[in-house]
Amino acid sequence: MAGWMWLRCLLGPHLQRVHRAPEQSRPEGRAGRRGWSYQPRSLEKHTDSILGWASALWSLSYYSSPLLLCYLYRKGYICSSKLVPVSQYIGTVLVCLLGVACLRGWGRWKNSEYLQFISILEETRKNHTPANKNKLRWYDFDFSYWPADFSWTEVDNPKLSKAGVSLLKPEPRLRGAADSVLNSVRTLPCHIISFLIAHSFGRRMLYPGSVGLLQKAMKPMLQQGQARLIEEFDGTRNKLVACDGNEIDTMFVDRRRDGGRNGKTLVICCEGNAGFYEVGCMNTPLEGGYSVLGWNHPGFGGSTGVPFPQNEANAIDVVIQFAVHKLGFQLSDIIIYAWSIGGFTASWAVMSYPEIQAVVLDASFDDLLPLALKVMPDSWRPLVQHTVRQYMNLNNAEQLCKYQGPVLLIRRTKDEIITTTGPEDIMSNRGNDLLLKLLQFRYPKVMTDEGVRVVRQWLGASNHIEEASVYSGYEVDDDWCVSVLQSYQTDRDVFFPWSVGEDMTLEGRRQLALFLARKYMHNFETTHCTPLPFSEFHTPWRL
């Protein structure tokens, strides 16, 4: 029995923190603290440090292996006479590391706190009941060891398959059969280079939060943020298994028992390209008393996989299924809130689940391609276009136009990330293009050339005073605009696109265009990465 327990300690996860439940008494010597970092004893601490350095050296060797192998080859070290003693040295080192790991297991076995944790973990793996899960949730440890709480296989959903959920694909160019074969051969080098770019530095540039070094640097901050969500907000961590096999790390804060009106609404948060739910946009709806479900992109935090569009869509799909089938929310009680690149998964979610109540997109863009072209050399334009469209096609506007429900866009007037020239040129903010494409789809008769012109004039305002000046300059009558839209909605089909404005005067279309622009977009005078205060978070306008 003792040997089996030692083996479980040897193979067990790294324990980082013990969260104290609100109803638990404070342990002696830790008064006034809601939780505490796990304190390994001397033997475990030193052996863990040695294994950590070994892991870091292995990672460094792995990523530098092409250069290292070239250097060894040029020096003549890659031959049987040299490799035999090297392999002996490596074998000796591995045996020593195995001994260090055994000593770490011994150190854990002698620690009562770790023994209690490993016993709870093993019991939960064998019998995943709510009572066992409630015990396990008070420990922060390597998420790969966390038992799965929900899987896509638990739901009979026609949208799902092992290949993944469906995405909107770029329309193929029409070619003859012979021409298509010749073109495929001619463009084969471009396809290969695009694949290599997308799967090497391209994906890491687009989603820097998936880079291991950045995650290690942010680890203390992420642990602190997670502790706050669990210990102060009574959050529950869950592992979801998507249809592609990726494990998605989520955090749920339930406010339904608080009795507030907002608590009955669930806000699902979609983070940015370097954002994590531990320190991301979950805090904004939490301030307003909403129930909140945060999740990490594939490859971020405890989530596995890589954040390509297909994997991203698979992830948000299982998050929504979990919210409906396990947490008990109706789709009509869910708001999707996204920041920056999270607009892709948010727009996919509302496109695929049109019953969702509303969507709020903060500092998001219409299409990735213009932003990718901004940071790459002009001579690479054809290659960038092909790479984005084939492997990183974040077509937010196209997906958003498939949704019929309420939408709110929040534009950062000093945004330095999603502008194609610079933060001083507010008209280069791709949030403008997202608004224009949405309005042109929903209200094509209003958004004629003149309607687009006045909306662009309004978008050129960099503060609230300039906005009000443009709005009042066209003498927009809000009551008249509402009455026109309500009359149209009552008499005709309510699905977009609407033909309202077809028989309207030029002045009337201008008023409607400005009225709709102000209802669909709010300005926030700050930069891209400033956290959104709850005072700027509004439920979208509904007619």
Solvent accessible surface area in square Angstrom, and as a share of the most:
residue,aa,sasa,rsa
1,M,179,0.80
2,A,55,0.42
3,G,49,0.47
4,W,144,0.51
5,M,27,0.12
6,W,68,0.24
7,L,62,0.31
8,R,33,0.12
9,C,0,0.00
10,L,25,0.12
11,L,116,0.58
12,G,9,0.09
13,P,1,0.01
14,H,62,0.28
15,L,3,0.02
16,Q,31,0.14
17,R,51,0.19
18,V,13,0.07
19,H,2,0.01
20,R,15,0.05
21,A,2,0.01
22,P,65,0.41
23,E,139,0.62
24,Q,89,0.40
25,S,97,0.63
26,R,130,0.48
27,P,40,0.25
28,E,179,0.80
29,G,74,0.71
30,R,63,0.23
31,A,83,0.64
32,G,60,0.57
33,R,120,0.44
34,R,91,0.33
35,G,3,0.03
36,W,20,0.07
37,S,51,0.33
38,Y,13,0.05
39,Q,112,0.50
40,P,42,0.26
41,R,133,0.49
42,S,74,0.48
43,L,68,0.34
44,E,3,0.01
45,K,120,0.51
46,H,112,0.50
47,T,6,0.04
48,D,34,0.18
49,S,56,0.36
50,I,86,0.44
51,L,32,0.16
52,G,40,0.38
53,W,177,0.62
54,A,27,0.21
55,S,60,0.39
56,A,42,0.32
57,L,110,0.55
58,W,174,0.61
59,S,40,0.26
60,L,118,0.59
61,S,47,0.30
62,Y,133,0.50
63,Y,159,0.61
64,S,40,0.26
65,S,36,0.23
66,P,84,0.53
67,L,140,0.69
68,L,84,0.42
69,L,100,0.50
70,C,81,0.49
71,Y,121,0.46
72,L,54,0.27
73,Y,160,0.61
74,R,210,0.77
75,K,120,0.51
76,G,41,0.39
77,Y,100,0.38
78,I,77,0.39
79,C,52,0.31
80,S,89,0.57
81,S,82,0.53
82,K,90,0.38
83,L,87,0.43
84,V,84,0.48
85,P,51,0.32
86,V,69,0.40
87,S,63,0.41
88,Q,116,0.52
89,Y,153,0.58
90,I,95,0.48
91,G,30,0.29
92,T,82,0.48
93,V,82,0.47
94,L,110,0.55
95,V,105,0.60
96,C,77,0.46
97,L,43,0.22
98,L,111,0.55
99,G,32,0.31
100,V,24,0.14
101,A,18,0.14
102,C,40,0.24
103,L,90,0.45
104,R,43,0.16
105,G,0,0.00
106,W,112,0.39
107,G,3,0.02
108,R,1,0.00
109,W,58,0.21
110,K,98,0.41
111,N,10,0.05
112,S,82,0.53
113,E,35,0.16
114,Y,0,0.00
115,L,47,0.24
116,Q,108,0.48
117,F,0,0.00
118,I,2,0.01
119,S,47,0.30
120,I,28,0.14
121,L,1,0.00
122,E,31,0.14
123,E,80,0.36
124,T,0,0.00
125,R,111,0.41
126,K,155,0.66
127,N,73,0.37
128,H,75,0.33
129,T,44,0.26
130,P,116,0.73
131,A,67,0.52
132,N,16,0.08
133,K,24,0.10
134,N,69,0.36
135,K,109,0.46
136,L,0,0.00
137,R,26,0.09
138,W,18,0.06
139,Y,17,0.06
140,D,6,0.03
141,F,3,0.01
142,D,46,0.24
143,F,13,0.05
144,S,86,0.55
145,Y,66,0.25
146,W,5,0.02
147,P,20,0.13
148,A,50,0.39
149,D,11,0.06
150,F,4,0.02
151,S,22,0.14
152,W,43,0.15
153,T,95,0.56
154,E,105,0.47
155,V,21,0.12
156,D,146,0.76
157,N,22,0.11
158,P,135,0.85
159,K,86,0.37
160,L,22,0.11
161,S,51,0.33
162,K,167,0.71
163,A,91,0.71
164,G,11,0.11
165,V,5,0.03
166,S,92,0.59
167,L,31,0.15
168,L,48,0.24
169,K,140,0.59
170,P,53,0.33
171,E,163,0.73
172,P,114,0.72
173,R,196,0.71
174,L,177,0.88
175,R,103,0.38
176,G,44,0.43
177,A,87,0.67
178,A,75,0.58
179,D,66,0.34
180,S,46,0.30
181,V,96,0.55
182,L,125,0.62
183,N,30,0.15
184,S,60,0.39
185,V,104,0.60
186,R,170,0.62
187,T,30,0.17
188,L,99,0.49
189,P,80,0.50
190,C,40,0.24
191,H,70,0.31
192,I,91,0.46
193,I,83,0.42
194,S,0,0.00
195,F,96,0.40
196,L,104,0.52
197,I,25,0.13
198,A,0,0.00
199,H,75,0.34
200,S,49,0.32
201,F,87,0.36
202,G,10,0.10
203,R,24,0.09
204,R,85,0.31
205,M,106,0.47
206,L,25,0.13
207,Y,0,0.00
208,P,43,0.27
209,G,0,0.00
210,S,15,0.10
211,V,45,0.26
212,G,43,0.41
213,L,142,0.71
214,L,59,0.29
215,Q,33,0.15
216,K,122,0.52
217,A,79,0.61
218,M,32,0.14
219,K,84,0.36
220,P,91,0.57
221,M,104,0.46
222,L,17,0.08
223,Q,52,0.23
224,Q,136,0.60
225,G,9,0.09
226,Q,9,0.04
227,A,8,0.06
228,R,92,0.34
229,L,2,0.01
230,I,4,0.02
231,E,10,0.04
232,E,105,0.47
233,F,49,0.20
234,D,55,0.29
235,G,0,0.00
236,T,33,0.19
237,R,17,0.06
238,N,10,0.05
239,K,4,0.02
240,L,0,0.00
241,V,33,0.19
242,A,1,0.00
243,C,8,0.05
244,D,52,0.27
245,G,50,0.48
246,N,20,0.10
247,E,47,0.21
248,I,1,0.00
249,D,0,0.00
250,T,0,0.00
251,M,0,0.00
252,F,14,0.06
253,V,1,0.00
254,D,31,0.16
255,R,34,0.12
256,R,82,0.30
257,R,180,0.66
258,D,103,0.53
259,G,61,0.59
260,G,39,0.37
261,R,205,0.75
262,N,35,0.18
263,G,1,0.01
264,K,125,0.53
265,T,22,0.13
266,L,0,0.00
267,V,0,0.00
268,I,0,0.00
269,C,0,0.00
270,C,0,0.00
271,E,1,0.01
272,G,0,0.00
273,N,46,0.23
274,A,41,0.32
275,G,8,0.07
276,F,0,0.00
277,Y,2,0.01
278,E,10,0.05
279,V,56,0.32
280,G,20,0.19
281,C,15,0.09
282,M,1,0.00
283,N,46,0.24
284,T,6,0.03
285,P,0,0.00
286,L,5,0.03
287,E,120,0.54
288,G,14,0.14
289,G,24,0.24
290,Y,14,0.05
291,S,0,0.00
292,V,0,0.00
293,L,0,0.00
294,G,0,0.00
295,W,2,0.01
296,N,0,0.00
297,H,2,0.01
298,P,0,0.00
299,G,17,0.16
300,F,0,0.00
301,G,34,0.32
302,G,18,0.17
303,S,6,0.04
304,T,56,0.32
305,G,35,0.34
306,V,51,0.29
307,P,1,0.01
308,F,26,0.11
309,P,13,0.08
310,Q,53,0.24
311,N,27,0.14
312,E,2,0.01
313,A,0,0.00
314,N,2,0.01
315,A,1,0.00
316,I,0,0.00
317,D,1,0.00
318,V,2,0.01
319,V,0,0.00
320,I,1,0.00
321,Q,9,0.04
322,F,3,0.01
323,A,0,0.00
324,V,40,0.23
325,H,106,0.47
326,K,107,0.45
327,L,27,0.13
328,G,52,0.50
329,F,6,0.02
330,Q,119,0.53
331,L,36,0.18
332,S,66,0.43
333,D,52,0.27
334,I,0,0.00
335,I,1,0.01
336,I,0,0.00
337,Y,1,0.00
338,A,0,0.00
339,W,44,0.16
340,S,7,0.05
341,I,7,0.04
342,G,0,0.00
343,G,0,0.00
344,F,3,0.01
345,T,1,0.00
346,A,0,0.00
347,S,0,0.00
348,W,2,0.01
349,A,0,0.00
350,V,0,0.00
351,M,34,0.15
352,S,19,0.12
353,Y,13,0.05
354,P,75,0.47
355,E,105,0.47
356,I,5,0.02
357,Q,50,0.22
358,A,2,0.02
359,V,0,0.00
360,V,0,0.00
361,L,2,0.01
362,D,1,0.01
363,A,1,0.01
364,S,5,0.04
365,F,6,0.03
366,D,1,0.01
367,D,19,0.10
368,L,13,0.06
369,L,23,0.12
370,P,33,0.21
371,L,18,0.09
372,A,17,0.13
373,L,33,0.16
374,K,75,0.32
375,V,89,0.51
376,M,39,0.18
377,P,71,0.44
378,D,118,0.61
379,S,95,0.61
380,W,94,0.33
381,R,110,0.40
382,P,92,0.58
383,L,35,0.17
384,V,11,0.06
385,Q,68,0.30
386,H,38,0.17
387,T,9,0.05
388,V,6,0.03
389,R,70,0.26
390,Q,100,0.44
391,Y,55,0.21
392,M,12,0.05
393,N,20,0.10
394,L,0,0.00
395,N,10,0.05
396,N,0,0.00
397,A,6,0.05
398,E,83,0.37
399,Q,1,0.00
400,L,1,0.00
401,C,19,0.12
402,K,113,0.48
403,Y,0,0.00
404,Q,60,0.26
405,G,15,0.14
406,P,16,0.10
407,V,3,0.01
408,L,1,0.01
409,L,5,0.03
410,I,6,0.03
411,R,4,0.01
412,R,2,0.01
413,T,10,0.06
414,K,111,0.47
415,D,1,0.00
416,E,71,0.32
417,I,83,0.42
418,I,4,0.02
419,T,3,0.02
420,T,42,0.24
421,T,98,0.57
422,G,8,0.08
423,P,57,0.36
424,E,146,0.65
425,D,53,0.27
426,I,17,0.09
427,M,66,0.30
428,S,13,0.08
429,N,1,0.01
430,R,43,0.16
431,G,6,0.06
432,N,1,0.01
433,D,29,0.15
434,L,3,0.02
435,L,0,0.00
436,L,6,0.03
437,K,83,0.35
438,L,1,0.01
439,L,0,0.00
440,Q,75,0.34
441,F,72,0.30
442,R,3,0.01
443,Y,5,0.02
444,P,53,0.33
445,K,80,0.34
446,V,0,0.00
447,M,9,0.04
448,T,53,0.31
449,D,129,0.67
450,E,37,0.16
451,G,0,0.00
452,V,25,0.14
453,R,111,0.41
454,V,0,0.00
455,V,0,0.00
456,R,104,0.38
457,Q,82,0.37
458,W,2,0.01
459,L,0,0.00
460,G,33,0.32
461,A,3,0.03
462,S,50,0.32
463,N,47,0.24
464,H,107,0.48
465,I,145,0.74
466,E,74,0.33
467,E,19,0.08
468,A,57,0.44
469,S,69,0.44
470,V,22,0.13
471,Y,17,0.06
472,S,74,0.48
473,G,61,0.58
474,Y,48,0.18
475,E,130,0.58
476,V,21,0.12
477,D,72,0.37
478,D,49,0.25
479,D,115,0.60
480,W,90,0.31
481,C,0,0.00
482,V,43,0.25
483,S,57,0.37
484,V,30,0.17
485,L,1,0.00
486,Q,86,0.38
487,S,60,0.39
488,Y,21,0.08
489,Q,63,0.28
490,T,113,0.66
491,D,100,0.52
492,R,135,0.49
493,D,96,0.50
494,V,74,0.42
495,F,128,0.53
496,F,28,0.12
497,P,74,0.46
498,W,10,0.04
499,S,40,0.26
500,V,8,0.04
501,G,6,0.06
502,E,104,0.47
503,D,145,0.75
504,M,37,0.17
505,T,97,0.56
506,L,81,0.40
507,E,99,0.44
508,G,5,0.05
509,R,47,0.17
510,R,65,0.24
511,Q,20,0.09
512,L,0,0.00
513,A,0,0.00
514,L,0,0.00
515,F,1,0.00
516,L,0,0.00
517,A,0,0.00
518,R,89,0.32
519,K,60,0.25
520,Y,9,0.03
521,M,2,0.01
522,H,63,0.28
523,N,8,0.04
524,F,28,0.12
525,E,74,0.33
526,T,19,0.11
527,T,57,0.33
528,H,6,0.03
529,C,85,0.51
530,T,50,0.29
531,P,113,0.71
532,L,8,0.04
533,P,53,0.33
534,F,63,0.26
535,S,82,0.53
536,E,48,0.22
537,F,8,0.04
538,H,75,0.34
539,T,74,0.43
540,P,12,0.07
541,W,61,0.22
542,R,147,0.54
543,L,55,0.27
